[in-house]
Amino acid sequence: MANWSIYKAKEQLTSVSKKYGISVIFFDGRGGPPARGGGKTQKFYASMGPDISNKEIQLTIQGQTISSNFGIIDAAQYNIEQLINAGISNELFSDKKATFTNEEDKLMQQLADEGYKSYVDLKNHAYFVEYLAHASPLRFYSETNIGSRPAKRGASSKLSLNDLRAIPYVGAWSQLKQNITGYYGVGTALKKMEEAGKWDEVKKLYSDSLFLRTLMDNCEMSMKKSFFPLTAYLAEHPKYGEIWHMMYKEFELTVQYVLKLSGCTELMENYPVDQLSITMRERIVLPLLTIQQYALAKVRAMEEQLVQPPVKAMYEKLAMRCSFGIINAGRNSA
């Protein structure tokens, strides 16, 4: 829904600007994990087609990926060439008068609506924010001093979803290895289309549309970096077990339907180099995440017992210091 809404907004602004003879330049926030607009950025630009102004594009790269994408000459040259190639490809190979036909446009909207509804149902769960605060290192983000902005808006001590900024919100799900912001609702949307007898239409759209394929590629990346065994101990939790099972069920459903759509047998099968890169990073990240979850469990146990022994501060610092290593080792990790 987020990516489709941005696409439609750009399409409408381009149409209005052409009508009144105004040059429009889009300034995109890209970089970082797919859930915050990153992922395979060059493929998104290559998929825009003739409906969206692209004479000039400006983009901002999230702080966490500047050094990894542009920190050395070879990496900077490669990534800049990819973006230039995307612009050229979009101009030369957009052989259709419109990126989406009316029927394809309606199908994309249906997929977006169903996926969004599924995500909103999860977000409205009574324990959604509590679960995130309970299981993740979210509370320590403001102390890490690694973001350009405060971890949350407002001065209220009570955590509210509306107060959370994107980086700690997405980052907290990343450090839980659940990454729901990158895939949740996709499996449900695809299943709904199949049940409505529209699977062949979805398959054809996937085959014809680089935009949809890129969305699914980013979805696969988010799931490839997920690891539900890390939080499996919460599956039987009296308060949070239900919401854990909701997320795990959607994860399994999305893996099933994305693979069915792509015809692959494993996630990111078509990107073996990226797949290997993620596997290598996870060898570093997963031990740190396990240590972090142990430290968080110790802190929670002490708080539940209403005790403040000196060792509590050590466990809190351990959880926070693990975040540094996890973020550095797993950049672009959601």
N, C-alpha and C positions, 0 to 999 in steps of 0.2 A: 504493500500500500504506500509506503513512504517513497520508494523509488518511482512508482507509477504516478503518484501525485506530483512529484517534482517534474517528471516528464510532461504531464498534461499542463502544468503551470507554464513551463517554458514554451510549449506549443502555442498556448493561448497568447502569451506575451509576444511571441514572434509574429503571430497573425496580426495582432493589434499594431505592432510597430511597423509592419509592412504597409498596412492600410493607411497609416498617417505619415509614412516616409521618415520614420525615426530609426536610427541605428541602435540596436540593443546588444549589450555585451553582458554575458552572464558570468558572475563571480561565484565559483563553486567551492564549497568546503569539501575537499576530498583528501584522501590519505587516511591513515589510521585503519581500524578494522572495518570490514564490510558493513557492520551494523551502524557505523557512523559515516557511511558514504565512501569508504575506501574499497579495498579489494582490487579487482582488475579494472582500474580506472581507464586505461587506454581503450579497453573493449567497450566500455560504456560510451565513450566519445565516438568510437567508430560506428556505434549502433544508433546514433541519433537521427540519421537520415536527413531529408531535405526540409522537414517541418520545423526544425529548430535552428535558430541563428547560430552560426559558428564561424563567422568571419574572424572574430577575435574571441578568445576565451581566457579568463583569468581564474586561477585557482589557488587555494591556500592548502598547504600540506600540514597535517597535524604534527605538533612538536615531536611526538614520539617516533615519527618515521622520517624526519628530515635527515638525521645522520645516517640511517640505514639506506635511504634511497639516493641521497645526494652527498653523502659524507666523503666519498672518494671519487676521483675523476672517472674511473671506469663505471661505477654505479650510476653517477650523475649522467654520464653520456648515454648509457643504456636506457635509463628512464625517460630522459628528454627525447631521445630518438623514438621511443615507444609512443609518446604523446604526439609527436610530429607525424608519425606514421598513421596514428588514429585519425588525425585531421585529414590527411591525404586520402586514406581509405574511405572515409565517410564521403568525401567529395567525389571520388572516382567511381566507387562501386555501389552507390545508392541508386540502383536501377529502377526503383519503384517511384511513382509520383508521390505516394504517401507511404510513410513508414508502416502504418497499420491501416488495413481496410476497415470499413465500418464494423464488419462482423468480428474482426480481430480485436478492434478497440473494445467492443462490448465484452468479448471473452476475457481480455486483460482486466477489465473493470470488475467482472464477476470473480476472477481469481483474487484480485486485491480485496474486494469486499469480504469474501469468505475468510481469507487469511487474517484480515483485520479484526473481524468479529471473534475469531478464535483467540487472538492475542488479547483483545479487550476482556474477554471472559476470564482469562488467566489473571490479568492485571487487576480485575475487580474482585478477585478472591480475597476473602477477609484477612488472610494471613500473608498476602503477597509481600508487602514491604517488611513485615516482621520476619519472614523467612529469610529475606536477603540480608537483613541486619543481623540475624541470629547466626547464619551459616558462613557468611563471607567476612572478609576483613574491611568492609565498607567503613566502619567506624574509625579506622586508622588512616583513611585517606587524607584527612585534613592535617594529620601529623607528619605525613611523608614529605611534604614540601616538594612535590614533583609536578604539580599542575600549575598552569598559568592563572587559574582562577580558584576561588574557594570550592571545597567539595560540595557544598550545598548553598542554596539561596536562603535568605532570611536568618533570623537569630533564634528561632524556636528550637528548643532542645529536643522536641519530639520529631522523629524522622517522618517526612511526608514525601510521597512520590513526586509531587509537583515541585518540591524544593531541590530534588537531586539534579545535579548537572550530568551531562552526557558521559564525560570521561569516567567519573567514579561509578556511575550506574552501569555502563557497559563493562568497565574494568572489573567490577565486583562479580558480575556473571562470568566473566572470563576466568577469574581466579577460583570460581567454583567449578570450572570446566563444564558449565551447562550452556553458556553462550546462547540463551534463548532469543536474544535480540537479533540474531543472524539467521534464524530459521523458523521460529515458532509460528505456527499457523499455515505454513507452506504445505505440509502433508495433508492437513485437513482440507485446504482449498482444492488440492489435486484430487483428493478422494471424493469431494462433493461433485466435482466436474465429471468424474467417472460414473458416479451414481446417477447423474442427470443425463447420461448417455452422450457426453461431449468429449470423451477421452480421445477419439480420433482427431477432433478439432484441436485439442491441446497438443497432441503429438505433432500435428502439422505446423501449428504455430511455433513450437519449439524448434522444429526443423528449419522454418523460414525466418525466424526472428532472432537476430544476434542479441537484441535487448533482453529477451526472455532467457536465452541461453546463458548470458552473462549473469543475470540474476541467480539462476540455478547454480552456476559455477561458484558464486560467492556464498550461496547457501551451503554448498558442499564443503567449502573451505571452513566455514563456521562449525559444521558438524564434525569435520575431520579433527578439529582442535578441541572437541568435547570429550569428556571422560567421566561418565556417570558413576563408575565404581568409587570414585573419590568421595562422593556424598551418599553412597548407598546406605550408610548407617542411619540416614534420616528417613529411609523408606518406611520404617516401622515406628517413627516418632509419633506420639499421640496427638500432637498439634500440627506438625508439619509434614507428616507422611502423605496426606492426600495431595498436597500441592507438588511434592516431589514426584509422585506417581503421574500427575497430570503432565509434568514436563518430560518425564521419561517416555511416556506413551506417545507424546507428540514427536519426540526425537525419533523413536523407532518408526513411527508412521511416515515421517518425512524422509528418512533414509530409504525406506521401502519404495515410496512413490517417486522420489528423485531418481533412483537407480532404474526404476521401471520406465521413466520418461527418457532417460539418457541411453538406456540399453547397456549400461556398464554393470560390472559385477562388484565394484568397490568404489568408494568415494574418491574423487579426483583422479580416476584412472587415466583420464586423458592428459593429465599434467604430472608425469612421473617425477620431474625435477622438483616441482613445488611439493609434491607428496613426500619425497625423500627429505626435503628441507624441514617440513613440519615434523616428520618422524624423529629427525636428529634433535630438534629443539625440545621435543617432548621428553626425551631422555634426561634433559637437564631440568625441565620445568616440573615434571611429576614428583620427583623426590622432594623438591622445595614445597610443593603444594601439600604433600603428605605431612611434612613437618609443620607447615602453617596450620593445617586443620587440627593437628595434635595440640598445638599451642592455643588455638582458639577454644578447643574443647576444655582445656585446663582452666582458661580464664572464665568460661561460662560456668564451670563447676564451682569455682570459688565465689562467683557472684550469686549463684543460686543458694549457696550456703551462707551468704551475707558475711563473708570473711574477707579481710584485706591483708593477707600475709605479704611480706616483702617480695616473695618469689613471684607474685602476681605481675608486678611491673616487668620482671624478666621475661615472662611468657608473652606479655603484650609487646615488648620490644622484639622478641623473636618473631612474632606474627608479622610485625611491621617490616622488619629487616628482610624477611622472606619475600615480601612484596617487591622490594627493590630488585632482587635477583630474578623473580618471576617476570616482572615487566621488562627488564633488560634482555632476558633470554627469549622471551616470547613476544617481541614487538609485533604489532599488527595482529594481535593474538585472538581477536574475537571475530 
